[in-house]
Amino acid sequence: MKKMMLPLAVATVSAVISQNALAETWRMALGDAQGGTQYAMGEKFAQLIHEKTDGQINVDMFPNGQLGSEQDTVTGAGMGLVDLSVLAINNITPFSPSVGVLTLPYVITDSEDAKILTQGEIGDQLIENTIRDAGVRILSWAYSGCRVLSNSSKPVASPDDLSGLTIRVPRNEIMIASYQEWGVNPLPMAWSETFTALQQGVVDGQDNPYITINAMKFYEVQDYITDICYIFSLEPLIMSESKFQSLSPEMQETVLEAGREATAYSYDYLLESEESIRQALVEEHGMQIIEPDNDESEWIELATSIWPRFYDSIGGEERLEAALQALGRDLD
């Protein structure tokens, strides 16, 4: 009996070794720290891929910009040097400008708007455009919430209150133009430099969702939050298209399925966690939340005036019209 069992045991061990030898590891870059929506969605995707492939594919996660700036990882993915990256949507817009329709101020005003545009026909078109323009494929979306304004100097309720403040923004023309309409010349700056710049007083403030402010511990260097919603922060998970095309048709469908499931998970994660995080920023970390004057009307009027400047870059006025129509609104 022992002699019969030995070949079976050897065969089992050999199968395990063979399976491990065939296992592949993908690297995922993340701009944010652990604890935010980027990481939550990325971790869910990694878990799903591992489970759906029976351990044949593992994903190693590199948060806090360890693999380079978010824009650098778009270039890296396009060249096949980075497998996966989760990044703020404004950092893919320079490579695929039509995605900018989702970053025009006050197009997306809440999580439901974000879901409709990313998971519908508009989102499908943008996926095709990023493949064509940047050589990357959007697999999933992390929903992070409205980009609220934080600063260390004073309560801000109206654009006039921004006078004298230096605000950090990403290197994104739409966001820069929005602040300029509010009377501010913002300072474009890489994400990896932002905390230090706030800490050292190089800039007074920045804008990001509540979840990101908490994950990045901006409460250590910021005192005030203005509860505006000029942009809803979307953070796509992109994959090198060359990597995707190297996969078998069955594996491609597995990857797409994991992406869809991770998107649904991220949406629920936002709805379940945002309010408690907002409360913690006030009660545990002493931040003060200011409601914008007049239901944000002045912020909206000034910022939406820039829309026509970017019609050409997003693929024409009709692209914005289609997005608004999908949301049940008209281009005034």
N, C-alpha and C positions, 0 to 999 in steps of 0.2 A: 504493500500500500504506500509506504513512504517513497519507494522508487517511482511509483506512478504519480505521486503528488509533486515530486520535484520538477519534472518538465512543465507541469501546469503552472507552478509558481514562477519558474523562470520565464515562461511565456507571458504571464501577467505583468511581471516587472518589465520585461522587454517592451510590452505594449505601452506601459506608462512612460517609459523612457522615450519611446518613439513618438508618443503624443506630445510630450514636453519639447522634444526636439523640433517638432513641427510648429509649435506655438510661436506666435509673432507678437511683438510689442510695438504699439504705436505711441508716439509722443504727442501730448496735448499741451499747447501753450495757453496760459490764461493771464490776462493783464491784471486782474484783481487778486486780492488775498483770499485765503480760505475763509468761508463764512458768508459770502455774498451769493447772489443769484448765478453769477458765472460759474462759481465752483459747484453749487448745488446741481445745476443742470449738467455740467461736465461730468460730475461724479456719477449721476444717474445714467448718462449715456455710457460711461465706462462700464458700469455694472451690467447694463443691458447687453452690451456687446460681448462681455465675458460669458454671460449666461447663455445667450443665443447661439454662441459658437462653441459651447461646451469647453470653454477655457482655451480655445485655439488662438484667440486674440485677447491680449491684455492692453490696457491703456495706462500709461504713466502720465501723471498730471504735474505740470510745472507752473504753479501760480506766481503772482508778484512779478510778472515780466521776466522770469528767469531765462527765457529763450529769446528775449529781445522785446522791443516796443511792439505794441499791437499792430502798427502799420508795417513794421519789419516782418512780422509773422505772415502778413498777407503776401508780401513778396516771397518769403520763404516757402509758403504753401504753393504759390503759383509756380515756383521753380522745382517743386517736389522735395524741398529740403526739410519741410515741416509737415507732419501728417495731418494734424488737427490744431485749430486755434479757436478760442472763444474771445471775442473782442467787441467793443462798443461799435454800433453800426456806423457811427460817424467816421470811424477809422477805416472802413471799407469803401466809403463813398468816393474818396480820391481815386480809387482804382476802377470803380464802376459807378459813375455819377448818377445813373438813373435810380439807384438805391436812395439817393438824396430826397426823393419824394416822401420818404418816411421820417426825414429829419427836418422838413420844413416846419417852422414854428406853428403850433396850434392846429396842425392837421390831425394828429392823434391826441385826444384829450383825456383818454382813460384806458383802462386795461381791455375793455370790450372792443374799443376801436382798434387797439393793437392786435387783438386776436383775429378780428375780421380781415384786416389787411395782410397779415403775415400768413394766415392759414387759408386764404382764398386765392382767387385768380391773380390779384395783384402780386401776392407773394410768389406764386409760381413763375410769373414773368420776371421778377427780380432774381430768382434763382438762376434762370436761364441767362440773364444778362451778366451775372457775376461769373458764370462759367465762361462766357464769351469774352468778357472784358479783362478778367483778372486770373483766369485759370483756376478758380476755386469754386467749390460747390457748397451752398448753404444746406446743412443737414438738419439743423434744429435752431430753435429760437429760445433765448432766455429773456424773460419779461422782468424788468427790474423796477418799473414804475416811473413816475414823473420826475424829471430833473428839477429838483427844488434848488433854490439859491441859498448858499451859506456864506457867512462872513464873520470876521472877528472884531469888527469895529462898532457897528450900530444897528438898530432895527431898521429894516428896509421894507416899506410898504408900497412905494410907488417908484417908477423909474427915476424921478427926480432925486430920490433918496440915495441913488447910486453915485451921486456926485462926490468926487474925491476918492472913490474906491478903485483899487486895481483888482480886476477879476481874471482869474485863469480860465482859459477855454482850450479845448483841443484845437489842433491845426485843421480847422474845418471852416470853410468860407461862409456857410449858412449860419453857423453859430456866431462867428465873428460879426457878421452883418446884423444879426439880431441885437447884439449888445450895442453896436454902433447906433442903431435906431433908438436905443434907450439912453443914448447920450454918453456912452462909455467906450473908450478904446481899450478893449480887453487885451490880455497878454497871452498869446498862443504858447502852449507849453506841453511837453510830453507828459503822459500820465505818470510815468515813473518818477518824475521830478516834483510832482504836485505837493505831496505831504511836506517835504523839506522846504519848499517855497512858502507854504502856509506857515510852517513852524518858524521860519526865519523872517517872516514879514515881507518877503519879496512880493507876494500878492496878499490881498486882504480876504479874498473869497473865491469860490468856485461853485459849479452846479453839478449835482448828481442826485440819484434817488436816495431815499431814506436808507434803504438796505445797504447801499454802497457807502454812504457816510458812516454807517455803523461798522461795516466790515473793515473799512480802512482806518477806523478810529479817528476820524476827523473831529470828533467831539473834543479831542485833546487840544485842538488848535483853533476851533471855531465855536462861537457863542450863539449866533443867531441863524435862524432858517426862515426864509420867505417862501411860503407855500404856493409857489407858482407851478404851472404845468405847461411850459412852453414847448417842451419836447418830452416825449415818452421814451425812456431808454430801452432800446432793444439791443440784445447782444447775441448775434448769430454764432453758431458753431459752424466753422467752415472746414472743409477737407480739401486737400490737394486733389484737383480733378485728375491729374495723371495717376495718383494713387488709387482713386476710385475706379478709373477705367482699367487698372491692372487686376481688379478683383473679378472673380467669376460672376455671372449673372445672379446666381443664388446668393452670393455674399453681398453683392450690391443691394439686393432687396433686403437683406438682413440689416445692413447699415442704415438704409432709408427707414426701415421699420423702427429701429432703435431711435433714430432721430425724431420720428413722429411721437413716439412715446415719451421721450425726454422733453419735447416741447410741451406736451400736455401736463407733464409733471411740473415744469417750471411755472406754468400759468397758475396751477393750484398752489404752488409754493408761495408765490407772490401774494395771492389773496389771503392765505392763511397766516403769513408772517409780518406783512407790512405794518399793520396797525400796532401790533405789540412792539415792534422795533421803534416806531415813531414815539410811542409812549415811553419807552426806555430812554430814548435820547433826551427827553424832557425830565423825567422823574429820577433817573439814575445818573445822568451825565450833565444835567443842568443847562441844557440848551433851551433857548426860547424860540417858539414858533410864531411867526407873524403872518396874519392873513393879509393878502394884497388888497389895496384900496379898491372900492367900487367893483367888486367881483372880478378883478383882474382886467377890466375893460381897457384901460390905458395901455397896459402891457400888450394886450392882444392887438389893439389897433396899430400900434407902432410896429410890432414885430411882423404882422402879416403883410405889411406894406412892402416887404422885401420879396414876396413871392414872385412877381414878374421877372425879377433879375435872374432867377434861377430856372425859368422855364426851359431854356435851351439845354442846360446841363442835365436836367432830369428826363429829357426826352420829349419836351414840348408841354404846352399848357394842357393838352388833352390828357396827359398822364396824371396831372393833379386833379383834373375834372373827374377822371375815372375813379381815383382814390376817394374823393369826396362823395361821389355818387354811391360808391360801395358802402359808405357810412350814412347814407340817407341825407346828405347835405349837397348844396349847390355852391359853385364858385361865384361869389357875389361880385 
